[in-house]
Amino acid sequence: MGLFKFFSGKDPEEYEKQGDAYFDIGEFGAAKLKYENALHKLKKKRPDDTGYANRLQLKIVRSRESLARAHLERGEEWMTLELYDDAEDIFLLASELTENDELKDALEELLREIQRRKRAGMREESPVITGGEDATEKPVYHHEGDEYFTALVNTLPDEIRHAYLSYGDTFKEGYVALNRGDYERALELLTNAQEENSPGGNHIVFEIGTACLNLGRPEEARNILEEYVRENPALLRGYHLLCEALWETEAFDDAHDVLRSSPPEVRHTLHMKLLEGETLYRAGRYEQAESFYNDCLNTDGWNETIVRNLALTCEALGKTGKAHDLYGEIMNECRQCRTRLDPFIKSRYADTAVELGNMTGGILEIYLSLAEEVPEERARYFRKISRIYTAQGHENESLRYLAFAERLEDEEGSG
């Protein structure tokens, strides 16, 4: 084997074969990661091989959908065992993986059913607070067969996933606590886990930084995550979380310095460009952000996330018409690809239309569909609907939806 062949690593076909082997035995998360590795390698070695790239993309989608359905089945088993918190978490993971509208609807219905069962159980509980030692005990998260922990780490890159699986029970409990939102307990456990795994346990630092950030301790998170990025300069997730800490303290110039000092193979990725654009936006440098996003589109081609961020930037600059057109581009792209329309994009498209004086039936239909999709925002959407009916001269319908909105707002105020 020649020297350059050695350094170039595996061919994409090798990663694909590994992915196929994982898929055949039902290890869909591992299969997805191998297919993604194959696609990454293909783009480096044969960037013009679009046919093969499309095949790998289809396999990635297939593995994501299969993993989502596996999560659905596991969650249904947990519901049968009345493990509702576990089921809720795994259903949410499945929702993030799938683009299948029918599966998303099924998952949303299961999540609503969990809420109904939880409420029913709460009504039967006695609202008595007991004292004594039990009242001060810290929660411990144990799950039969460690299925919940496995579900959480299943979609991590191989290196990190294997590391997490090797860190032991203290880390496992801390990681679950972190994903439960029990940040104080998570920080304590993860700190102990780092000591238990020293030397080593490098990736535990990342989760400690996450806990600190969620506890409102961005300076502490910054110090920890700067160390993580120094030791793992090729991992994108370190830069993302470090930027979160820097944004919290408004250290925007420092965030730019971190991004620009990253290795070239990292710095020019889409992920890092998104972080740079977000840094400009959060700093209030909207004109620079607009120029940056336009440069990205000119250089790298159309990308939904870049277009979305550009639209938000245009709104911040008062360029409502441009923002509206950009949201429309995203919606048209989703329709052509037959992917689920993000309610946020639909909402911004409709809101910018109203700002521009567009009170058509099409915008009305969007608000009516949003009222079904996003029930927590229903009062706001009903007010928009009322406003459109007024503009169209339908006073009775306008008053009816205004009454709906006021009733919901009263219920929320008294809740």
GIRAVEN-V168737 format. One record per backbone hydrogen bond with DSSP energy under -1.0 kcal/mol. CO is the residue of the C=O (numbers start at 1). NH is the residue of the N-H. If there is no record, write none. Layout:
co->CO nh->NH
co->CO nh->NH
This chain:
co->2 nh->6
co->3 nh->7
co->4 nh->8
co->11 nh->15
co->12 nh->16
co->13 nh->17
co->14 nh->18
co->15 nh->19
co->16 nh->20
co->17 nh->21
co->18 nh->22
co->19 nh->23
co->20 nh->24
co->21 nh->25
co->22 nh->27
co->23 nh->26
co->26 nh->28
co->27 nh->31
co->28 nh->32
co->29 nh->33
co->30 nh->34
co->31 nh->35
co->32 nh->36
co->33 nh->37
co->34 nh->38
co->35 nh->39
co->36 nh->40
co->37 nh->41
co->38 nh->42
co->39 nh->43
co->40 nh->44
co->41 nh->45
co->42 nh->46
co->46 nh->49
co->48 nh->50
co->49 nh->53
co->50 nh->54
co->51 nh->55
co->52 nh->56
co->53 nh->57
co->54 nh->58
co->55 nh->59
co->56 nh->60
co->57 nh->61
co->58 nh->62
co->59 nh->63
co->60 nh->64
co->61 nh->65
co->62 nh->66
co->63 nh->67
co->64 nh->68
co->65 nh->69
co->66 nh->70
co->67 nh->71
co->68 nh->72
co->69 nh->73
co->70 nh->74
co->71 nh->75
co->72 nh->76
co->73 nh->77
co->74 nh->78
co->75 nh->79
co->76 nh->80
co->77 nh->81
co->78 nh->83
co->79 nh->82
co->82 nh->84
co->83 nh->87
co->84 nh->88
co->85 nh->89
co->86 nh->90
co->87 nh->91
co->88 nh->92
co->89 nh->93
co->90 nh->94
co->91 nh->95
co->92 nh->96
co->93 nh->97
co->94 nh->98
co->100 nh->104
co->101 nh->105
co->102 nh->106
co->103 nh->107
co->104 nh->108
co->105 nh->109
co->106 nh->110
co->107 nh->111
co->108 nh->112
co->109 nh->113
co->110 nh->114
co->111 nh->115
co->112 nh->116
co->113 nh->117
co->114 nh->118
co->115 nh->119
co->116 nh->120
co->117 nh->121
co->118 nh->122
co->119 nh->123
co->126 nh->128
co->133 nh->136
co->143 nh->146
co->144 nh->147
co->146 nh->150
co->147 nh->151
co->148 nh->152
co->149 nh->153
co->150 nh->154
co->153 nh->156
co->157 nh->161
co->158 nh->162
co->159 nh->163
co->160 nh->164
co->161 nh->165
co->163 nh->166
co->168 nh->172
co->169 nh->173
co->170 nh->174
co->171 nh->175
co->172 nh->176
co->173 nh->177
co->174 nh->178
co->175 nh->179
co->176 nh->180
co->177 nh->182
co->181 nh->183
co->182 nh->186
co->183 nh->187
co->184 nh->188
co->185 nh->189
co->186 nh->190
co->187 nh->191
co->188 nh->192
co->189 nh->193
co->190 nh->194
co->191 nh->195
co->192 nh->196
co->193 nh->197
co->195 nh->198
co->201 nh->204
co->202 nh->205
co->203 nh->207
co->204 nh->208
co->205 nh->209
co->206 nh->210
co->207 nh->211
co->208 nh->212
co->209 nh->213
co->210 nh->214
co->211 nh->215
co->212 nh->217
co->213 nh->216
co->217 nh->221
co->218 nh->222
co->219 nh->223
co->220 nh->224
co->221 nh->225
co->222 nh->226
co->223 nh->227
co->224 nh->228
co->225 nh->229
co->226 nh->230
co->227 nh->231
co->228 nh->232
co->232 nh->235
co->236 nh->240
co->237 nh->241
co->238 nh->242
co->239 nh->243
co->240 nh->244
co->241 nh->245
co->242 nh->246
co->243 nh->247
co->244 nh->248
co->245 nh->249
co->246 nh->251
co->247 nh->250
co->250 nh->252
co->251 nh->255
co->252 nh->256
co->253 nh->257
co->254 nh->258
co->255 nh->259
co->256 nh->260
co->257 nh->261
co->259 nh->262
co->263 nh->266
co->263 nh->267
co->264 nh->268
co->266 nh->269
co->269 nh->273
co->270 nh->274
co->271 nh->275
co->272 nh->276
co->273 nh->277
co->274 nh->278
co->275 nh->279
co->276 nh->280
co->277 nh->281
co->278 nh->282
co->279 nh->283
co->280 nh->285
co->281 nh->284
co->284 nh->286
co->285 nh->289
co->286 nh->290
co->287 nh->291
co->288 nh->292
co->289 nh->293
co->290 nh->294
co->291 nh->295
co->292 nh->296
co->293 nh->297
co->294 nh->298
co->295 nh->299
co->296 nh->300
co->297 nh->301
co->303 nh->307
co->304 nh->308
co->305 nh->309
co->306 nh->310
co->307 nh->311
co->308 nh->312
co->309 nh->313
co->310 nh->314
co->311 nh->315
co->312 nh->316
co->313 nh->317
co->314 nh->319
co->315 nh->318
co->318 nh->320
co->319 nh->323
co->320 nh->324
co->321 nh->325
co->322 nh->326
co->323 nh->327
co->324 nh->328
co->325 nh->329
co->326 nh->330
co->327 nh->331
co->328 nh->332
co->329 nh->333
co->330 nh->334
co->331 nh->335
co->332 nh->336
co->333 nh->337
co->334 nh->339
co->342 nh->346
co->343 nh->347
co->344 nh->348
co->345 nh->349
co->346 nh->350
co->347 nh->351
co->348 nh->352
co->349 nh->353
co->350 nh->354
co->351 nh->355
co->352 nh->356
co->353 nh->358
co->354 nh->357
co->357 nh->359
co->360 nh->364
co->361 nh->365
co->362 nh->366
co->363 nh->367
co->364 nh->368
co->365 nh->369
co->366 nh->370
co->367 nh->371
co->369 nh->373
co->370 nh->374
co->374 nh->377
co->375 nh->378
co->377 nh->381
co->378 nh->382
co->379 nh->383
co->380 nh->384
co->381 nh->385
co->382 nh->386
co->383 nh->387
co->384 nh->388
co->385 nh->389
co->386 nh->390
co->387 nh->391
co->388 nh->392
co->389 nh->394
co->390 nh->393
co->393 nh->395
co->394 nh->398
co->395 nh->399
co->396 nh->400
co->397 nh->401
co->398 nh->402
co->399 nh->403
co->400 nh->404
co->401 nh->405
co->402 nh->406
co->403 nh->407
co->404 nh->408
co->405 nh->409
co->406 nh->410
co->407 nh->411
co->408 nh->412
co->409 nh->413
co->410 nh->414
